[in-house]
Amino acid sequence: MTGMFAVLSVVASVFGIIAIGYAAGRSGYISADAGQGIADFAFKIAIPALLFHTIVTVRFEGVAPLGAIASFFGAAATVWLTSIVVTHVVLGRPMVDQPSIGITSAFGNTIMLGLPIGVGTFGQPALAPISAIIACHAPILLMTAALHAVVVSVDISGESGSTATGGKSGAGIGQQVLSALAGVVRQLSTQPLILAIAAALIWRATGLTLPKTVLSMAETLARAGVPAALVSLGLSLTAFKVAGDTRTVGAMLILKMVLMPLVAAGLAYMLQLPPLSAAVVIMMASLPAGANAFLFASQSGHAVNAVSGAVAIGTALSVVTITAVLVAVQAAYRL
C-alpha cells in the first residue's frame, strides 16, 4: 500500500503541474507568446542541459542499456507492424495514413512524462535506462516514419510495379529513400535535444571529466527543465483537438498504451533484464503519444485529426494507465 501511495504522489505531482499549465493557457493567464518562450527555454536550453549532464555522468553498470533499448524498440516495431494491419483490415483507412498511425502508436512522450515519472518513482538510478532509450527514441522512430511514408507513396504511385522502367524505378525509389532520410537527419541535426545527446556521447567517449563549473551550470539548468517542460506540455494541450474518427483514435490508444507495454514486458522477460531496467522499459512503453507524432501527421497531411485526438485523450487517460503500470511493475519486480 505504501508503494501505491508513493506512485500516486509522483503521478499527481507531475500531472498537477501539467494541469496548472493547461489552466494557465486555457484562461489566457499565460499568453501564447509567453508559452512559446517557456517551451523554447525548456527544449532549447534546460532539457538539453539535463540530457547532457545525465549522459555524461550516469553509470550504466548493472542496468543492461542495450537490453533495455532492444526491449523497448522491439515493442515499438511490433506495435508499428500491428498498426499497419489494423489500419488496413480493421479501420479500412488508406495506405497513406499508415505512417501517421504507426508513429502515433509507437512514439511516446518520453521526455516530458517518462523522465520525471521514471526518476520520481524509481530514483536517480533510473536515469541510466531512461537516457539510453531517449537517446535513440526520436532518431529511430522519425526515420522509420519517413521511410514508411516513402514506401506507401511508391506503392500507391505504382512505381514498385513498373517493369518497363525497372532500372529508373529502382533509382527513383532509392532517391526518395535517401531524400527522406536526409530530411530527417537535417531535422534532427537542428534539434537542441539531439545535439545535446550527441555532444554528451562524444564527450563521454573521450573519458575526460567535465570542469566542475560546467557540471554545476548544467545541473542548475537541469533542475529547471522538468517543471518548465511540464508547464509547456499543459500549455500545448490547449492546441490539441479531440477530433477524428473515434475508431482510429481508440485503436491508436490501445496499441500505444496497452499493447506496447505488454510486448515490452514480454521482451524484458525474454532478455532477462535487471528489475529496474525492465520496470523502466515497461513504463516508457506505456506512455501516451508525444507531440512529434502530431507534428509528423501535420506535415504529411494524413490522419491529422485522429492523431490530435489520440495525443489529447491519451495524455488525459495516462493519469490512470501510468499509475496502474507503475503499481504493477513495482509489485512484479519488488522495487
N, C-alpha and C positions, 0 to 999 in steps of 0.2 A: 504493500500500500504506500509506503514511503517513496518507493521508486516512481509510482504513478503520480503522486503529488509533485515530485521533482520535475517530471516530464511536463505536467500541466503548467507548472510555474514557468518553465522555459518557453513553451509554446505560447502561453498567454502573454508573456513579455514581448516576444517577437511580433506576434500579430497585433498586440496592443499598440506598438509603435507604428505598424503599418496602418492601423485604423486611425491613428492621430493624423498621419499624412493624408489619408483619404478624406477625412473630415475637413482638414485644412484646405485641401484643394477643392473639394465639393462646395464648401461655403464661400470660397473666394478669399479666405483669410490669408492664404499664400497664393500670390498671383502665378500665372503661367510662366512669366519671365523669371520670377524668384525660384519656382520649382525647377526650371531648367538650370538655374545656377546651382541648386543643391545637387541635381543629377550630375552636372559637369564636375563639381567638386568631388562627389563620391566616386565616379567612374573614370575620371581623368587624373585624380591625384590620390585620394585616400585609399581606395580599394587596390589600385596598383601598388601603393606603398605596402599595404597589408600582405599582398601576394608575394611581393619581392622579399619582404622581411621573413615571411613564413618559409618560403622555399630555400632561402639562403641558410636559415638557422635550424630548420626542422630536422629531426633524426628519423630515418626510415627503418632503423633496425627493429625487427620483430613485428612489422606491420604488413609485410609482403605487398609492396606497392604494385608490382607487376601483376600479381594475382588479383588485386583489387581492380586494376584497370581492365583486366581480361573479363572479370565477372560483370563489371558494370557495362562495358561496351558489348559483351556477348548478349546481355539482356537487351540493350538498345537495338542491336542488329536483329534479334528475334522479334521484337515488337515492330520494328520497321517493316520487316518482311511480312509479318502478320497484317499490318495495316494495308499493304498492297492488296492482299486477298480480300480484306474487309471492304476496302474502297470499291473494288470491282464487283465482288459477288454479293455482299450484304447491302451496301449502300447504293450500288448501281451508279456511282459517280464516274465522270470521265477520267481517262488516264492522266490528264494534265493536273488533276487535283492530288494525285498520289504523293508528290514530293512535299506539298504543304501539310497534308495529313500525316505523312510519315515523320516529318521533323517535329510536329506538334505532339506526336505520340511518344517521342524519344528524348526530346530536348527539355531537360528540367531546369528549374530556376536554382541552379547550384550555388551561385554566389550570394544572391540576396536572401535566400532561405536556407539552403544547405549549410553554408558556412556558419551563420550564427546559431542555428538549431543544433548542428552537429557538435560544435565546440561547447555550447551551453549544456548539452546533455551528457556528452562523453568526456569533456575536458580537453585540455591542450594536446594530449597525445593523438586526438582525432584529427589534428591538423595534417598529419602525415598522409593518411589515405585520402583525405578530402582534397588536399593540394595536388596529389597525384592525379585524381580524377579531373579536377578543374583545369589543370594544365593541358589536358588532351581534349576536353569536352567540346569547346567551340570549334577548334580546327577540324576534328574528325567528323562531327555531325554536320557542320556547314558545308564541308567538301562533299559529304555523302549526298546532301540535298541538292547541291549544284550538279553533281554527276547524274543523279536520278532525274533531274529536270531535263538534262540533255538526252538521256535515254528515252524518256516518254515523248519528247518533241521529235526525235528522229523516227521513232516508231510510228507516230501519227502522220508525219510527213511522207512516210512510205519509202524513205531513203534506204532503210535497212533491207527492204525487199527488192531493191533495184539490182538487176543483173546486167543490163546493157551498159551501165556505167559503174560497174563494181569497183574499179580502182578509184575513180573520182569520188564515189560514195564513201568508200573507206577513208579516203583522205579528208573528205568533208566532215565525217563523224569525228575523226581524230582531231581536226581543227576545233570543232565545237567542244570536245572534251578539254583540250588544252586551254581554250579560251575561258571555259567555265572555271577550271582550276586556277588559272591566272587571276581571274576576277576575285575569287575567294581569297587567294594569297594577298592580293592588293588590299582587299578589305581588312583582312586580319593584320596586315603589316602596319596599318594606321591606328589600330586599337590600342590604347594605353595598357589595357589589361594583358593583352598578348605580348606587348613589348616588355612589360614588367616581368612576365613569366620567363620570356626568352633571356632577358638580362640576368635574372636570378639563376637560371640553369647554367648560363655561361660562367657567371662568377663562381657558382658552386663547383663547376668543373675545374677551375683553376686551383682550388684548395686553399685560396687565400682567405684571410679573415678581414671582414669589413671594419673600418675605423669605428670606434665607439660612438663618435658624433653622428656618423651616418646611420648607424643602427638605432640610435636614440631618436633621430628625426623620423625615421621610417616607422618606429614603434609608436611615436606620438601621433603621427598621421593615421596609422592603422587603427588606433583606438577610436578615431572619429569616423572611420569608414563604414562600420556596420550600422550604427544608428542613422547616418546620413543616407545609406543605401536603402534602409527600411522605410524611412520617411519618403524617399524618392519613389519607392515601389508603391506606396499608398497613393502618392500624388498621381502616378502614372495610371493607376487603375481607373481614375475618373475618365480617361480617354477610351477605355475599352467598352464595347457594346455587347450586351448579352443578346446576341442575334445569331442568325444562321439556322440551318436545318438541325432540329433537335436530335435526330438520329445520328447525324455526323458528330455533333458535339458530344453526345453520350458515348459514342464509340471511341472517340479520342480520349475521353476521360477514363474509360475502363482500361484501354490499352496502356495509358501512361501511369495511372495511379493504382491499378490493380495488377494487371498482367506483368508489367515491367519489374516491380519489386518481387513478385513471386518467382519469376525467372531468375532474377539476381540472387535470390535466396538459394535456389537450386544450384546455381553455378558456384556460389560461395561455398556451399556444402561439398560439391564435387571437387573443388580445388583445395578444400581443407584450409580455408583462410583462418587466420587467427581471429578470435572472437570480436575484438574491436574493429578490425578491418571489415569483417563480414557484416557487422551491425551498421557501419558507416555506409557500405555499398548498398545495403537494402534501403536505408534511409534516403540516400541520394537518389536511388532509382524511383522512390515513391513520390518525389517532389512534383508539383504541378508544372505545366509547361511555362517556359520563360518567354520574355519579350522578343528574343531573337527569332522564335518560331513565327510570331506575328509579323515581324519585320520581313522575314523571308516570304511569307504568304502575300504581304502587301506589295513587295517588289515583283513577285511573279504574277500577281493579279488573280490567283486561284484560291478558292475556299477561304477568302479573307474573313467574311462574317462568322463562319463556323469556328475558325481559329481564334478570332477575337472572343467569341463566347466561351471557348474551351479555356483560354487563359484566365478570363474573369471568374468563371464558375469554378474552375479548378483551384484557383488561389483561395476562394472562399471555402470550398469544401475541404481543402487541405488542413484547415484548423482541426477537423475531426480525424481525417485519414492519417495525417502525420502523427498525431497523438497516439492513435491505435497502433501504428507501425512501431513507434518508439517503445511503447509499453511491451509489445510482443517481442521485440529483439532484446530488450533488457531482461525479460524473463527467460528467453531461449538461451541467451549467452551469459546469463548471470553477471551482468555488468552493473 
